[in-house]
Amino acid sequence: MTCTAKVKNGAIRLPDGITLPEGSEVQVSIPDHIVQPAFAERYAAYIGAAQDLPADLAENIDHYIHGHAKK
């Protein structure tokens, strides 16, 4: 059987009249246009936007943000 369901409050809601036994396994097919792009794709416009950052920023982020000792 195939049907179209809707998501409401994070749960998949089956159409009225369709009932399944508790614990039934189902397959869900998510169309490609609904799947969110990867993190790097969503923020691609910002990659390389910051200039003149310290070379050790990733390793010593706590130093630059909070003043902790460098590693």
OpenMM code with the backbone's topology and positions (N, CA, C; nanometers):
from openmm import Vec3, app, unit

residues = "MET THR CYS THR ALA LYS VAL LYS ASN GLY ALA ILE ARG LEU PRO ASP GLY ILE THR LEU PRO GLU GLY SER GLU VAL GLN VAL SER ILE PRO ASP HIS ILE VAL GLN PRO ALA PHE ALA GLU ARG TYR ALA ALA TYR ILE GLY ALA ALA GLN ASP LEU PRO ALA ASP LEU ALA GLU ASN ILE ASP HIS TYR ILE HIS GLY HIS ALA LYS LYS".split()
positions = [
    Vec3(0.0844, -0.1168, 0.0000),
    Vec3(0.0000, 0.0000, 0.0000),
    Vec3(0.0894, 0.1237, 0.0000),
    Vec3(0.0486, 0.2245, -0.0706),
    Vec3(0.1185, 0.3525, -0.0727),
    Vec3(0.0193, 0.4618, -0.0397),
    Vec3(0.0609, 0.5561, 0.0431),
    Vec3(-0.0238, 0.6712, 0.0733),
    Vec3(0.0651, 0.7922, 0.0942),
    Vec3(0.0039, 0.9087, 0.0923),
    Vec3(0.0759, 1.0326, 0.1187),
    Vec3(0.0364, 1.0804, 0.2573),
    Vec3(0.1360, 1.1026, 0.3415),
    Vec3(0.1118, 1.1469, 0.4784),
    Vec3(0.1686, 1.2870, 0.4962),
    Vec3(0.1343, 1.3506, 0.6071),
    Vec3(0.1859, 1.4837, 0.6379),
    Vec3(0.2587, 1.4806, 0.7713),
    Vec3(0.3559, 1.5694, 0.7855),
    Vec3(0.4286, 1.5833, 0.9116),
    Vec3(0.3625, 1.6936, 0.9920),
    Vec3(0.3292, 1.6641, 1.1173),
    Vec3(0.2693, 1.7630, 1.2069),
    Vec3(0.3367, 1.7499, 1.3424),
    Vec3(0.3973, 1.8584, 1.3888),
    Vec3(0.4693, 1.8589, 1.5168),
    Vec3(0.5757, 1.7496, 1.5216),
    Vec3(0.6425, 1.7274, 1.4088),
    Vec3(0.7520, 1.6318, 1.4036),
    Vec3(0.7096, 1.4866, 1.3906),
    Vec3(0.5792, 1.4602, 1.3826),
    Vec3(0.5312, 1.3226, 1.3686),
    Vec3(0.4635, 1.3065, 1.2331),
    Vec3(0.4756, 1.1891, 1.1757),
    Vec3(0.4106, 1.1607, 1.0480),
    Vec3(0.2665, 1.1213, 1.0758),
    Vec3(0.1752, 1.1948, 1.0148),
    Vec3(0.0315, 1.1708, 1.0343),
    Vec3(-0.0252, 1.1020, 0.9112),
    Vec3(-0.0783, 0.9817, 0.9297),
    Vec3(-0.1405, 0.9093, 0.8199),
    Vec3(-0.2781, 0.9688, 0.7910),
    Vec3(-0.3246, 0.9557, 0.6681),
    Vec3(-0.4586, 1.0059, 0.6353),
    Vec3(-0.5665, 0.9330, 0.7153),
    Vec3(-0.6796, 0.9996, 0.7326),
    Vec3(-0.7924, 0.9380, 0.8030),
    Vec3(-0.8296, 0.8067, 0.7363),
    Vec3(-0.8637, 0.7093, 0.8160),
    Vec3(-0.9062, 0.5803, 0.7646),
    Vec3(-0.7940, 0.4793, 0.7493),
    Vec3(-0.6704, 0.5233, 0.7600),
    Vec3(-0.5579, 0.4304, 0.7505),
    Vec3(-0.5058, 0.4045, 0.8904),
    Vec3(-0.5125, 0.2800, 0.9312),
    Vec3(-0.4610, 0.2414, 1.0627),
    Vec3(-0.3627, 0.1267, 1.0436),
    Vec3(-0.2612, 0.1270, 1.1254),
    Vec3(-0.1595, 0.0224, 1.1228),
    Vec3(-0.1465, -0.0353, 1.2627),
    Vec3(-0.1151, -0.1633, 1.2723),
    Vec3(-0.0941, -0.2217, 1.4045),
    Vec3(0.0245, -0.1546, 1.4751),
    Vec3(0.0159, -0.1393, 1.6050),
    Vec3(0.1239, -0.0807, 1.6843),
    Vec3(0.2520, -0.1578, 1.6607),
    Vec3(0.3617, -0.0860, 1.6370),
    Vec3(0.4915, -0.1480, 1.6146),
    Vec3(0.5180, -0.1839, 1.4694),
    Vec3(0.4251, -0.1514, 1.3803),
    Vec3(0.4452, -0.1808, 1.2380),
    Vec3(0.5665, -0.1051, 1.1858),
    Vec3(0.6430, -0.1702, 1.1011),
    Vec3(0.7548, -0.1034, 1.0357),
    Vec3(0.7064, -0.0490, 0.9019),
    Vec3(0.7449, 0.0743, 0.8733),
    Vec3(0.7064, 0.1388, 0.7485),
    Vec3(0.8308, 0.1957, 0.6820),
    Vec3(0.8223, 0.2221, 0.5530),
    Vec3(0.9304, 0.2882, 0.4808),
    Vec3(0.8840, 0.4288, 0.4471),
    Vec3(0.9729, 0.5242, 0.4672),
    Vec3(0.9425, 0.6635, 0.4384),
    Vec3(1.0366, 0.7104, 0.3288),
    Vec3(0.9795, 0.7660, 0.2246),
    Vec3(1.0583, 0.8197, 0.1138),
    Vec3(1.0500, 0.9719, 0.1202),
    Vec3(1.1647, 1.0376, 0.1332),
    Vec3(1.1688, 1.1831, 0.1449),
    Vec3(1.2165, 1.2410, 0.0126),
    Vec3(1.1328, 1.3218, -0.0527),
    Vec3(1.1740, 1.3810, -0.1807),
    Vec3(1.2994, 1.4661, -0.1647),
    Vec3(1.3845, 1.4661, -0.2669),
    Vec3(1.5113, 1.5395, -0.2612),
    Vec3(1.4925, 1.6879, -0.2348),
    Vec3(1.3859, 1.7484, -0.2822),
    Vec3(1.3682, 1.8923, -0.2642),
    Vec3(1.3356, 1.9293, -0.1196),
    Vec3(1.3028, 1.8318, -0.0355),
    Vec3(1.2725, 1.8595, 0.1049),
    Vec3(1.3963, 1.8476, 0.1927),
    Vec3(1.4899, 1.7638, 0.1540),
    Vec3(1.6106, 1.7408, 0.2338),
    Vec3(1.6952, 1.8679, 0.2351),
    Vec3(1.7374, 1.9104, 0.3538),
    Vec3(1.8187, 2.0309, 0.3656),
    Vec3(1.9586, 2.0059, 0.3113),
    Vec3(2.0177, 2.1074, 0.2516),
    Vec3(2.1546, 2.0921, 0.2033),
    Vec3(2.2531, 2.0782, 0.3193),
    Vec3(2.3716, 2.0322, 0.2887),
    Vec3(2.4757, 2.0146, 0.3896),
    Vec3(2.5144, 2.1496, 0.4506),
    Vec3(2.5728, 2.1450, 0.5684),
    Vec3(2.6135, 2.2659, 0.6401),
    Vec3(2.6983, 2.3569, 0.5520),
    Vec3(2.7989, 2.3005, 0.4858),
    Vec3(2.8882, 2.3821, 0.4021),
    Vec3(2.8134, 2.4448, 0.2856),
    Vec3(2.7139, 2.3758, 0.2318),
    Vec3(2.6360, 2.4322, 0.1220),
    Vec3(2.5484, 2.5479, 0.1702),
    Vec3(2.4891, 2.5340, 0.2897),
    Vec3(2.4032, 2.6404, 0.3435),
    Vec3(2.4822, 2.7676, 0.3733),
    Vec3(2.6069, 2.7529, 0.4165),
    Vec3(2.6860, 2.8686, 0.4571),
    Vec3(2.8006, 2.8982, 0.3612),
    Vec3(2.7893, 2.8527, 0.2386),
    Vec3(2.8948, 2.8717, 0.1384),
    Vec3(2.9256, 3.0196, 0.1157),
    Vec3(2.8261, 3.1054, 0.1269),
    Vec3(2.8478, 3.2487, 0.1037),
    Vec3(2.9400, 3.3098, 0.2089),
    Vec3(2.9522, 3.2454, 0.3245),
    Vec3(3.0329, 3.3012, 0.4330),
    Vec3(3.1738, 3.2426, 0.4390),
    Vec3(3.1989, 3.1358, 0.3633),
    Vec3(3.3309, 3.0728, 0.3651),
    Vec3(3.4337, 3.1729, 0.3120),
    Vec3(3.5357, 3.1992, 0.3905),
    Vec3(3.6406, 3.2931, 0.3512),
    Vec3(3.6049, 3.4385, 0.3723),
    Vec3(3.4909, 3.4673, 0.4350),
    Vec3(3.4475, 3.6057, 0.4533),
    Vec3(3.5344, 3.6806, 0.5552),
    Vec3(3.5816, 3.6112, 0.6570),
    Vec3(3.6636, 3.6768, 0.7594),
    Vec3(3.8094, 3.6804, 0.7131),
    Vec3(3.8683, 3.7958, 0.7215),
    Vec3(4.0066, 3.8133, 0.6775),
    Vec3(4.0954, 3.8468, 0.7980),
    Vec3(4.2240, 3.8234, 0.7839),
    Vec3(4.3241, 3.8612, 0.8839),
    Vec3(4.3005, 3.7988, 1.0213),
    Vec3(4.2588, 3.6731, 1.0249),
    Vec3(4.2415, 3.6034, 1.1518),
    Vec3(4.3725, 3.5365, 1.1905),
    Vec3(4.3982, 3.5165, 1.3206),
    Vec3(4.5207, 3.4497, 1.3623),
    Vec3(4.5279, 3.3081, 1.3054),
    Vec3(4.6457, 3.2637, 1.2715),
    Vec3(4.6646, 3.1308, 1.2140),
    Vec3(4.6274, 3.0205, 1.3128),
    Vec3(4.6366, 3.0478, 1.4433),
    Vec3(4.6068, 2.9468, 1.5445),
    Vec3(4.4682, 2.9656, 1.6071),
    Vec3(4.3781, 3.0319, 1.5376),
    Vec3(4.2466, 3.0618, 1.5926),
    Vec3(4.1713, 2.9352, 1.6344),
    Vec3(4.1685, 2.8332, 1.5501),
    Vec3(4.0946, 2.7111, 1.5818),
    Vec3(4.1493, 2.6443, 1.7075),
    Vec3(4.2818, 2.6406, 1.7203),
    Vec3(4.3443, 2.5737, 1.8350),
    Vec3(4.3283, 2.6553, 1.9631),
    Vec3(4.3277, 2.7870, 1.9527),
    Vec3(4.3251, 2.8738, 2.0712),
    Vec3(4.2008, 2.9619, 2.0767),
    Vec3(4.0879, 2.9088, 2.0340),
    Vec3(3.9652, 2.9885, 2.0319),
    Vec3(3.9297, 3.0410, 2.1709),
    Vec3(3.9511, 2.9613, 2.2763),
    Vec3(3.9200, 3.0067, 2.4120),
    Vec3(4.0076, 3.1245, 2.4538),
    Vec3(4.1299, 3.1285, 2.4035),
    Vec3(4.2181, 3.2414, 2.4335),
    Vec3(4.1627, 3.3693, 2.3705),
    Vec3(4.1233, 3.3606, 2.2435),
    Vec3(4.0784, 3.4793, 2.1722),
    Vec3(3.9399, 3.5261, 2.2164),
    Vec3(3.8564, 3.4349, 2.2616),
    Vec3(3.7211, 3.4747, 2.3035),
    Vec3(3.7149, 3.5064, 2.4518),
    Vec3(3.7781, 3.4230, 2.5353),
    Vec3(3.7633, 3.4346, 2.6802),
    Vec3(3.8910, 3.4768, 2.7533),
    Vec3(4.0035, 3.4871, 2.6827),
    Vec3(4.1281, 3.5276, 2.7465),
    Vec3(4.2017, 3.4171, 2.8185),
    Vec3(4.1641, 3.2901, 2.7922),
    Vec3(4.2357, 3.1784, 2.8559),
    Vec3(4.3771, 3.1699, 2.7990),
    Vec3(4.4621, 3.0951, 2.8693),
    Vec3(4.6004, 3.0780, 2.8209),
    Vec3(4.6009, 3.0027, 2.6883),
    Vec3(4.6979, 3.0370, 2.6037),
    Vec3(4.7109, 2.9678, 2.4765),
    Vec3(4.7604, 2.8266, 2.4996),
    Vec3(4.7264, 2.7385, 2.4079),
    Vec3(4.7709, 2.5976, 2.4174),
    Vec3(4.9074, 2.5840, 2.3562),
] * unit.nanometer
topology = app.Topology()
chain = topology.addChain("A")
for resn in residues:
    res = topology.addResidue(resn, chain)
    for name in ("N", "CA", "C"):
        topology.addAtom(name, app.Element.getBySymbol(name[0]), res)
